[in-house]
Amino acid sequence: MLVNQVTVSVIALLSLKLLAERFLNFTNIHHVLLRRNEIPYGFETFVDLPTYQKSIDYTLAKTNFSSLCAVWSFVFDSFVIFSGLMPCLVSASAKFFGTQTIGQAVSFFLINFLFSLFGIPFSWWRQFRLEDFFGFNRSTQTIFWTDKAKEYLLCFIFGFPIFYVIAWFFQSFPRSWWVEAWAILLIFQVTMIVIYPVFILPLFNKLTPLPDGELKARLLQLTQLTQFPISEIFTMDGSKRSAHSNAFFIGLGKFRHIVLYDTLIAQMNTEEVAAVLAHEIGHYKHQHIRTNLIVEGVGSFIGFGILYYLSSSSWFLESFGFQTEYPLVPLILIFSIVISGVTFWIDPFFNCLSRRHEYQADRFAADALGQTEPLISSLRKLHKENLSNLAPHPVFSAFHYSHPTLFERETAIRNSTPSHGRSEA
Ligand SMILES: [Zn+2]
């Protein structure tokens, strides 16, 4: 048993996170259940009581499931930290694959692969039990397991060379490796944003250019009006896995892509789809992808700085039972556990920034359309069809929600005064 000041402090940090999660979940469930028989004011016109109550049941089921995942994750991490399992795995792996850079990279991937296997039953249950119960699952066992295999393969193809290069820097430049490692990761992130819609997404979904017709004509008219030149708008067969509907904007510069789920097109009329597109264009016009990249870049720079400090403090790894002259693998493995206890408290700030982006994109959409009704009606349909929680507890949504609640968005949209035809944003 590895019980010392450091391991106990880490467990205390993770316990605090677990307690806060339990408290937030409890507060939210209590809040939602109190309102189970009463549709929130203003929403009676687009949602009936049975659908509203189903959305509450869905919220409860998701909350219970996330609580179960959180408890499991806490138990698992505590076991890994106290039992000394990690040092055993690292030294066994080092004996087998060697301590050269390539051997370290193999060890890192094998141990991560092993640990990630424990998460698979949870994602299986979420898809084929929870989502299925509420009528959202459209996936099959074949799709699920093929997806998993592809995800692991991609992790290996991209992750292995990156870890290898970082390990090489770690050994060759003991003082500055963390800055180089940070730069490599940042370059990788930018590259992924560019290549994701062209090379990665098509491995999982079929992207089809929107067929000619009224919808395409209206959407292309909107892209011209908003000075967002794009040759194609794609639809994605999201219905292959789920009945949930969505749309997203991804890519940088010439490689930008707007993707609409087929489920979304099936649920909305032309003007509502145009509103969703205008919202996505709003994200582009306000350069939200770039802002997120900068914020994440600053965050990861700090993260690497801490990693560097810990790498030069032998007490840290020794407290977790490691006695190795090749500390990079154990350092990253332990750091990835510890950091979740810290990022949990930082996430609300990122969510706050994300909600700000959503307001800006909504505002842009309202201006571009010259009216607010299609935007509001598209948001209502999205919330209704996806059984979103219409009345979460304010503290819960402020902490966890990356998007404002429907009520908050509607209020903000109504308070904005759309100009006619196009936006100057
Ligand atoms: Zn958005």
Residues whose N, C-alpha, C, O or C-beta is under 5 A from the ligand:
A	BS01	ZN	E358 A361
